[in-house]
Amino acid sequence: MATFWNDRRILLTGGGGFLGGFIAAELQRRNPAAILTPRATELDLRDAAAVRAYLGEHRPNLVIHAAAVVGGIGANRSHPGRFFYDNAVMGLHLIEESRLAGVEKFVCLGTICAYPKHTPIPFREEELWNGYPEETNAPYGLAKKMLLVQLQAYRQEYGFNGIFLLPVNLYGPRDNFDLETSHVIPAMIRKFIEARERGEQKVVLWGDGSPTREFLYVEDAAAGVVVASEKYEKGDPVNVGSGEEISIRDLAQTIAEKIGFRGEIVWDATKPNGQPRRRLDVSRAAAEFGFRATTSMKEGMAKTIAWYEANR
């Protein structure tokens, strides 16, 4: 490990974001030659000339592309155009300019929103092209999936060493708890805490509670990205998850109990459910680079709730 990381100059996009911050911390423990984490105000990834100039000045030999414009179902429904364009163009420019700049390895983070709406459970990487994604987040999922096509095409034509990871839904400390743009776990945590503090007798949640999701604690995800950056060299995409599934209804009950909310949970079935089920086959990550999640949902949820209670 020391030999691999010693001379690495790493460009980490999205280093100020939720997952990116934990990836940066994981990288620091490897003591590489440099970790570059420009914010959007310093480097607009939608500007090809700016990307070219940055790579030319800083000369990274490893790029980890974790930057993304993301949000929950509501945000995806409100901004499908922005979510498609920004995510597609950031990756397209960064991959092309990295190839031209002689970057040795490119690690791209995709999304399981790229999977077809009715993918058989568990989601296997081979199923990625067997249907259209769930409609509410299809623009985001397809934009990210195009980057997989680009990396595989560049590997074929130019010998460019790019890998593509598919992280499952993440949660943990420092997540986005804004109710307009957050994902399901932080949104529930905030709603239940605020209802408890105001003495409210009910909390309204979207959908009917029947969909299932798989969640991965953010520090586990960061460890998976870093170990894949070191050890994985193939063009095939790889799921990064826990392999465990929970219904949204059971998730809500679990969070409410941990927070101490004892009122009624009301399901608004006029709002969309999103994809019916999500659970990944995580065997490829285990076989190719030895990744397995180590944080239980109970442990991870306790840490997430405690962080929000202390820092909101």
C-alpha positions as CSV (number, residue, x, y, z in Angstrom):
1,M,0.0,0.0,0.0
2,A,2.7,2.4,0.9
3,T,4.4,1.9,-2.4
4,F,1.2,2.6,-4.4
5,W,0.4,5.8,-2.5
6,N,3.8,7.4,-1.9
7,D,4.1,9.1,-5.3
8,R,0.4,9.7,-5.8
9,R,-0.8,13.2,-6.6
10,I,-4.5,12.9,-6.2
11,L,-7.2,15.2,-7.6
12,L,-10.4,14.5,-5.6
13,T,-13.4,16.3,-7.0
14,G,-16.3,16.8,-4.6
15,G,-13.9,16.8,-1.7
16,G,-16.0,19.3,0.1
17,G,-19.1,17.2,-0.2
18,F,-20.6,14.5,2.0
19,L,-18.8,11.4,0.7
20,G,-15.8,13.4,-0.6
21,G,-14.9,14.7,2.8
22,F,-14.7,11.1,4.1
23,I,-12.7,10.0,1.1
24,A,-10.2,12.8,1.7
25,A,-9.8,11.7,5.3
26,E,-9.3,8.1,4.2
27,L,-6.7,9.3,1.7
28,Q,-4.8,11.3,4.3
29,R,-4.2,8.1,6.2
30,R,-2.3,6.8,3.2
31,N,0.0,9.8,3.2
32,P,0.2,10.4,-0.5
33,A,2.4,13.0,-2.2
34,A,-0.6,15.4,-2.6
35,I,-4.3,15.6,-2.2
36,L,-6.0,18.3,-4.3
37,T,-9.6,19.1,-3.3
38,P,-10.6,22.3,-5.2
39,R,-14.1,23.6,-4.4
40,A,-16.5,24.6,-7.2
41,T,-15.5,28.2,-6.8
42,E,-11.9,27.3,-7.6
43,L,-12.6,24.9,-10.4
44,D,-15.8,24.8,-12.5
45,L,-15.8,21.2,-13.9
46,R,-18.4,22.3,-16.5
47,D,-15.7,24.5,-18.1
48,A,-13.3,22.4,-20.2
49,A,-10.7,25.1,-20.4
50,A,-10.7,25.6,-16.7
51,V,-10.2,21.8,-16.2
52,R,-7.4,21.7,-18.7
53,A,-5.6,24.6,-17.0
54,Y,-6.0,23.0,-13.5
55,L,-4.7,19.6,-14.6
56,G,-1.8,21.3,-16.4
57,E,-0.8,23.3,-13.4
58,H,-1.2,20.7,-10.7
59,R,-0.3,17.5,-12.6
60,P,-2.3,14.8,-10.7
61,N,-1.6,11.2,-11.6
62,L,-4.8,9.8,-10.0
63,V,-8.2,11.4,-10.3
64,I,-11.2,10.4,-8.1
65,H,-14.3,12.0,-9.4
66,A,-16.8,12.2,-6.5
67,A,-18.4,15.6,-7.5
68,A,-22.1,15.4,-8.4
69,V,-25.3,17.4,-8.3
70,V,-27.5,15.2,-6.2
71,G,-30.8,15.2,-4.2
72,G,-33.8,13.2,-3.2
73,I,-36.9,12.4,-5.3
74,G,-38.2,16.0,-4.9
75,A,-35.0,17.6,-6.1
76,N,-34.7,15.2,-9.0
77,R,-38.3,16.0,-10.1
78,S,-37.8,19.7,-9.8
79,H,-34.4,19.9,-11.6
80,P,-34.1,17.0,-14.1
81,G,-32.4,19.2,-16.7
82,R,-29.8,20.6,-14.3
83,F,-29.2,17.1,-12.8
84,F,-28.6,15.7,-16.3
85,Y,-26.5,18.5,-17.8
86,D,-24.2,19.2,-14.8
87,N,-23.5,15.6,-14.0
88,A,-22.9,14.6,-17.6
89,V,-20.7,17.6,-18.6
90,M,-18.6,17.6,-15.5
91,G,-17.6,14.0,-16.1
92,L,-17.2,14.3,-19.9
93,H,-14.8,17.2,-19.6
94,L,-12.8,15.7,-16.6
95,I,-12.3,12.3,-18.3
96,E,-11.3,13.8,-21.6
97,E,-8.9,16.3,-20.1
98,S,-7.5,13.7,-17.8
99,R,-6.7,11.5,-20.8
100,L,-5.0,14.4,-22.6
101,A,-3.0,15.3,-19.5
102,G,-1.7,11.8,-19.1
103,V,-3.5,10.9,-15.8
104,E,-2.5,7.3,-14.9
105,K,-5.8,6.3,-13.3
106,F,-9.3,7.7,-13.2
107,V,-11.9,6.6,-10.6
108,C,-15.4,7.6,-11.4
109,L,-18.3,7.3,-8.9
110,G,-21.6,6.5,-10.5
111,T,-25.0,5.9,-8.9
112,I,-27.3,2.9,-8.5
113,C,-30.0,5.3,-9.9
114,A,-28.5,4.1,-13.2
115,Y,-30.1,0.6,-12.8
116,P,-33.3,-0.2,-14.6
117,K,-36.5,0.5,-12.6
118,H,-37.4,-3.2,-12.3
119,T,-34.0,-4.8,-11.9
120,P,-34.1,-8.3,-10.4
121,I,-32.9,-8.5,-6.8
122,P,-30.1,-8.4,-6.0
123,F,-28.8,-5.9,-8.6
124,R,-26.0,-7.4,-10.5
125,E,-23.7,-5.3,-12.6
126,E,-24.6,-7.3,-15.7
127,E,-28.2,-6.0,-15.4
128,L,-27.2,-2.3,-15.8
129,W,-28.4,-2.0,-19.4
130,N,-31.5,-4.2,-19.3
131,G,-34.1,-1.4,-19.0
132,Y,-34.8,2.3,-18.3
133,P,-34.1,3.8,-14.9
134,E,-36.9,4.8,-12.5
135,E,-38.4,7.9,-14.0
136,T,-38.0,10.4,-11.1
137,N,-34.2,10.1,-11.2
138,A,-33.5,8.8,-14.7
139,P,-31.8,12.0,-16.0
140,Y,-29.3,11.9,-13.1
141,G,-28.8,8.1,-13.4
142,L,-28.4,8.2,-17.2
143,A,-25.9,11.1,-17.0
144,K,-23.7,9.1,-14.7
145,K,-24.1,6.0,-16.8
146,M,-22.8,7.8,-19.9
147,L,-19.5,8.3,-18.0
148,L,-19.2,4.5,-17.8
149,V,-19.6,4.3,-21.5
150,Q,-16.9,7.0,-22.0
151,L,-14.5,5.2,-19.7
152,Q,-15.0,1.9,-21.4
153,A,-14.6,3.5,-24.8
154,Y,-11.5,5.3,-23.8
155,R,-10.0,2.1,-22.3
156,Q,-10.7,0.4,-25.7
157,E,-9.3,3.1,-27.9
158,Y,-6.7,4.8,-25.8
159,G,-5.8,2.3,-23.1
160,F,-7.0,4.9,-20.5
161,N,-7.2,3.2,-17.1
162,G,-10.6,4.3,-15.8
163,I,-12.7,2.4,-13.3
164,F,-16.4,2.9,-12.4
165,L,-18.0,2.3,-9.0
166,L,-21.7,2.2,-8.2
167,P,-22.2,3.2,-4.5
168,V,-25.5,2.4,-3.0
169,N,-27.5,5.0,-0.9
170,L,-25.2,6.6,1.7
171,Y,-25.9,8.0,5.1
172,G,-23.8,9.2,8.1
173,P,-22.5,12.3,9.9
174,R,-22.3,15.5,7.9
175,D,-25.0,14.4,5.5
176,N,-27.3,17.0,3.9
177,F,-30.3,17.6,6.2
178,D,-32.0,20.2,4.1
179,L,-35.6,18.9,3.6
180,E,-35.8,20.3,0.1
181,T,-32.8,18.4,-1.2
182,S,-31.9,15.7,1.3
183,H,-32.1,11.9,0.8
184,V,-34.4,9.7,2.9
185,I,-32.4,9.0,6.1
186,P,-31.4,12.6,6.9
187,A,-34.9,13.8,6.0
188,M,-36.5,11.4,8.3
189,I,-34.0,12.1,11.2
190,R,-34.7,15.8,10.9
191,K,-38.5,15.4,10.6
192,F,-38.7,13.1,13.6
193,I,-36.5,15.2,15.8
194,E,-38.4,18.4,15.0
195,A,-41.7,16.7,15.6
196,R,-40.5,15.4,18.9
197,E,-39.3,18.8,20.1
198,R,-42.5,20.5,19.0
199,G,-44.7,17.9,20.6
200,E,-46.4,17.0,17.3
201,Q,-48.5,13.9,17.1
202,K,-47.8,12.9,13.5
203,V,-45.1,13.0,10.8
204,V,-46.0,12.8,7.2
205,L,-43.7,10.9,4.9
206,W,-43.7,10.4,1.1
207,G,-45.1,7.4,-0.6
208,D,-46.7,4.3,1.0
209,G,-43.6,3.0,2.8
210,S,-43.4,-0.2,0.7
211,P,-40.2,0.4,-1.3
212,T,-37.0,-1.2,-0.1
213,R,-33.5,0.4,0.0
214,E,-30.0,-0.6,0.8
215,F,-27.8,1.8,2.8
216,L,-24.1,2.0,3.3
217,Y,-22.4,4.0,6.1
218,V,-20.4,6.8,4.5
219,E,-17.1,5.9,6.1
220,D,-17.4,2.3,4.7
221,A,-18.1,3.8,1.3
222,A,-15.0,6.0,1.5
223,A,-12.9,3.0,2.4
224,G,-14.3,1.1,-0.5
225,V,-13.5,3.9,-3.0
226,V,-9.9,4.2,-1.7
227,V,-9.2,0.5,-1.8
228,A,-10.7,0.2,-5.3
229,S,-8.5,3.2,-6.4
230,E,-5.5,1.1,-5.3
231,K,-6.4,-2.4,-6.3
232,Y,-9.0,-2.5,-9.1
233,E,-7.9,-2.2,-12.7
234,K,-10.8,-3.5,-14.9
235,G,-13.3,-1.7,-17.0
236,D,-16.4,-3.6,-15.6
237,P,-18.5,-1.5,-13.2
238,V,-18.6,-2.5,-9.5
239,N,-21.3,-2.2,-6.9
240,V,-20.2,-0.8,-3.6
241,G,-22.8,-1.5,-0.8
242,S,-23.8,-3.5,2.2
243,G,-25.9,-6.2,0.5
244,E,-28.7,-5.6,3.1
245,E,-32.2,-4.4,2.4
246,I,-34.8,-2.6,4.5
247,S,-38.3,-1.2,3.7
248,I,-38.9,2.5,3.9
249,R,-41.7,1.8,6.4
250,D,-39.4,-0.3,8.7
251,L,-36.6,2.4,8.3
252,A,-39.1,5.1,9.5
253,Q,-40.1,3.0,12.5
254,T,-36.4,2.4,13.4
255,I,-35.5,6.0,13.2
256,A,-38.6,7.2,15.1
257,E,-37.8,4.7,17.9
258,K,-34.2,5.8,18.2
259,I,-35.1,9.5,18.3
260,G,-38.0,9.0,20.7
261,F,-40.8,10.1,18.5
262,R,-44.0,8.3,19.7
263,G,-46.6,9.8,17.4
264,E,-48.2,8.5,14.3
265,I,-46.4,8.0,10.9
266,V,-48.7,9.0,8.1
267,W,-47.9,7.9,4.5
268,D,-48.8,10.3,1.7
269,A,-49.4,7.9,-1.2
270,T,-50.0,10.8,-3.6
271,K,-46.2,11.3,-3.5
272,P,-43.9,9.0,-5.6
273,N,-42.3,5.9,-4.1
274,G,-39.3,5.9,-6.4
275,Q,-37.8,2.5,-7.4
276,P,-39.7,-0.4,-5.9
277,R,-36.7,-2.3,-4.5
278,R,-33.0,-1.8,-4.2
279,R,-30.4,-4.4,-3.0
280,L,-27.0,-5.0,-4.5
281,D,-25.0,-8.0,-5.3
282,V,-21.8,-7.0,-3.7
283,S,-19.8,-10.1,-4.5
284,R,-17.7,-8.5,-7.3
285,A,-16.3,-5.8,-4.9
286,A,-15.4,-8.5,-2.4
287,A,-13.7,-10.7,-5.0
288,E,-11.9,-8.0,-6.9
289,F,-10.6,-5.8,-4.1
290,G,-11.7,-7.3,-0.9
291,F,-14.3,-4.7,0.1
292,R,-17.0,-5.6,2.6
293,A,-19.1,-3.2,4.7
294,T,-18.2,-3.3,8.4
295,T,-20.6,-0.8,10.0
296,S,-24.1,-2.2,11.0
297,M,-27.2,-0.1,10.4
298,K,-27.7,0.1,14.2
299,E,-24.2,1.5,14.8
300,G,-24.3,3.8,11.8
301,M,-27.7,5.2,12.6
302,A,-26.8,5.9,16.2
303,K,-23.7,7.9,15.0
304,T,-25.7,9.8,12.4
305,I,-28.5,10.8,14.8
306,A,-25.9,11.8,17.5
307,W,-24.0,14.0,15.0
308,Y,-27.2,15.8,13.9
309,E,-28.4,16.4,17.4
310,A,-25.0,17.9,18.3
311,N,-24.4,19.9,15.1
312,R,-27.7,21.2,13.6
